[in-house]
Structures are given as structure tokens and as C-alpha cells.
């Protein structure tokens, strides 16, 4: 049995990483993204999408301080995971339905569409 020297190991690892890079490019081309870094990880909790502060600020067009105020008042439900604040999609839709001034029941589709568009970027 041959012993594994440094050069053999390095060559083997280079081949492994080349193959992984090739698979990553293939997956990116099949999903329609331009580059492998374009793939955005969607976080889920109990099978439901999670939004972080930045996502929700962009979605609702409010500041981080406003989100903090909504959380403190109990108007917006949230979850702390790994010292980071996340919001379930259903909680966000409930919040929009109850508290957003511009909201009308027939316009809920616009907010849902905005949520889906923000995740695809």
C-alpha cells in the first residue's frame, strides 16, 4: 500500500474541488441564476419562510427602529434564532392586515407578490 505524500494529497483535493465547482456551475445554470453566488438561501421555520430585519425593512419600507417598536408593542410577532431576529411570513401578513394604514383586504395580493419578489432577488 502506498503512503500518501503531500503532493498526491494536494492533487487529489484539487480534483475534488474542481468537481465541486463544476457541479455548482451546473446547478446554477439549471436554476437560471447567472452565478453560483446568486442563489439566496431561504430560511424556514416549521416549513414557513422567515424574514430578517433587513428583508422586512425593505418589504414594509420602514426603519429598523420602527420594527423594534412594533415588536415592543406586541404588534409584530418575532423569533430569536442564534441571537438574530426573524419573522414568520404568516405573522408578517397578519401584521399587515391589522396595522398597515395603506392596507385594504383586496390588496393583500400585492403584499404577497412583494414578499415573493423580494425573495427572488
Residue, then its C-alpha position, 0 to 999 in steps of 0.5 A: x500500500x502506498x503512503x500518501x505524500x503531500x503532493x498526491x494529497x494536494x492533487x487529489x483535493x484539487x480534483x475534488x474541488x474542481x468537481x465541486x465547482x463544476x457541479x455548482x456551475x451546473x446547478x446554477x445554470x439549471x436554476x437560471x441564476x447567472x452565478x453560483x453566488x446568486x442563489x439566496x438561501x431561504x430560511x424556514x421555520x416549521x416549513x414557513x419562510x422567515x424574514x430578517x430585519x433587513x428583508x422586512x425593512x425593505x418589504x414594509x419600507x420602514x426603519x429598523x427602529x420602527x420594527x423594534x417598536x412594533x415588536x415592543x408593542x406586541x404588534x409584530x410577532x418575532x423569533x430569536x434564532x442564534x441571537x438574530x431576529x426573524x419573522x414568520x411570513x404568516x405573522x408578517x401578513x397578519x401584521x399587515x392586515x391589522x396595522x398597515x394604514x395603506x392596507x385594504x383586504x383586496x390588496x393583500x395580493x400585492x403584499x404577497x407578490x412583494x414578499x415573493x419578489x423580494x425573495x427572488x432577488 
